[in-house]
Amino acid sequence: MVYRLAGHSGTVRMRGFDQGVYYGHILSGSSGGIPSCMESATGGMGVSVSFPQGAGFKKIARNEPVVIDYAGVIDGYMVDQTRVYCIGWLPDKLVRAHETALRIQEAVKQLAVPGALCGDIYRQAVNLAAASGFGEHFMGYSEPVPFIGHGIGIELNEWPVLAPGFKTPLEENMVIAIEPKFIFPEGVVGVENTCVVGERGLETLTLFDENIIYLE
């Protein structure tokens, strides 16, 4: 209701065959580790095999990550944002992985200056994930998706893509969603923000607490 009153169209345009979501994904616990046909680190069970993305019928439990990955739309233009919540407390492993995702995000922001190549930024992010000890869970498990960020505008997933082999140089004022995430059988942690390429790197447009938000 808040989204609609603020001007959200109620639909999210996507690039790709037979793809679509409502506002985005709300995934709790193990449902966060279920991939979908969408090229994304997360997918979710969905309500049926005919629409296998997003929330299904699993109930949110205590002490598990709840991931809210929503796209805001106003005047046809989008932002993409992910935050992690928990009712109770998360295991130390997930907390440390989330902190690693935040560090990777900050490194990407510094690297993503005009002229930087998308593939080079991706490789640096993967190296940081590997050095953390959580590399095999970075951007998917056990089949990670090969990107850490994507262009966004009138479609959710536009070019350029921060992906291996993508030699497109970034340009000032490009809008990019970066989403370093770690996927475990017990759930997902990480972050996503929409940013604009500035002279000194990425400037964040989606401003909200990036730490795990605990609820009691």
Secondary structure as GFF3:
##gff-version 3
##sequence-region A 1 216
A	DSSP	alpha_helix	2	5	.	.	.	ID=ss1
A	DSSP	beta_strand	24	28	.	.	.	ID=ss2
A	DSSP	three_ten_helix	29	33	.	.	.	ID=ss3
A	DSSP	beta_strand	66	74	.	.	.	ID=ss4
A	DSSP	beta_strand	77	87	.	.	.	ID=ss5
A	DSSP	alpha_helix	92	111	.	.	.	ID=ss6
A	DSSP	alpha_helix	118	132	.	.	.	ID=ss7
A	DSSP	three_ten_helix	135	137	.	.	.	ID=ss8
A	DSSP	beta_strand	149	151	.	.	.	ID=ss9
A	DSSP	beta_strand	158	162	.	.	.	ID=ss10
A	DSSP	beta_strand	175	178	.	.	.	ID=ss11
A	DSSP	beta_strand	181	184	.	.	.	ID=ss12
A	DSSP	beta_strand	187	190	.	.	.	ID=ss13
A	DSSP	beta_strand	193	198	.	.	.	ID=ss14
A	DSSP	beta_strand	201	204	.	.	.	ID=ss15
A	DSSP	beta_strand	213	215	.	.	.	ID=ss16
###
